[in-house]
Structures are given as structure tokens and as C-alpha cells.
Amino acid sequence: MRATARDEVPLDPRIARGLLPRGGDGHGAGGPARTGAGGPVRAEADRNAPDLPPRERDVLVRLARGLSNRQIASELGIAERTVKVHVSSVFRRIGVADRTSAALWARDHGW
């Protein structure tokens, strides 16, 4: 309830695990990028994805893992308010309105 009052609704880790590909290889939400003859190759669905700045990528990956803003801030060593700014920007860039939709987007785009 306190998290909701802070406008922070973390995705339940059990739900996040169900959304993400299996493998447990430690490569974040989508595993490592596939490699082709010319270097890393993104999944077909991801070719149309917006180009997120590195910090927003970091936030999206952790959001997709079901972490709260406070947990993301702690892992990245930034203020919780900064995480909120990044989360809002990610939502706008990928065209979603909530954390669950962002986690699904991340899964569908190989993050």
C-alpha cells in the first residue's frame, strides 16, 4: 500500500519470472544478444524498438525483473526520483502506460 502511495507499483517477481524467457543465464531480461557474421544482431521484433539511452535500458531491464523503483535506485546507485523520471521516459518511448506492459514489451523485444 505504501508503494502505491509513492506511485510505485512493483511487478511481483513471480509474475516477472513468468513473463521472461527461461534460462537463468544472468543476462538480464532477454539474455545475450545473438551474434551474426557482422557482430551482435537484435531479434526481428526489436529492430523497430526505440533506441533507449543506456540508463533507461538499465532501468527497463530491472523493471522487467519486477524490481521496485527503490530497488532499481539501489542497484544503479541513483536517487529513487531519478528512477521515476527514467521509468516515465521509458513508458513514453515504448508507448506503454504501466509496469506490466513495459515488462511484456521488454520480453517481446528481447530485453
Beta strands, then each sheet from edge to edge (+ up, - down):
strand 1: 34-36
strand 2: 39-41
sheet 1: 1+ 2-
end
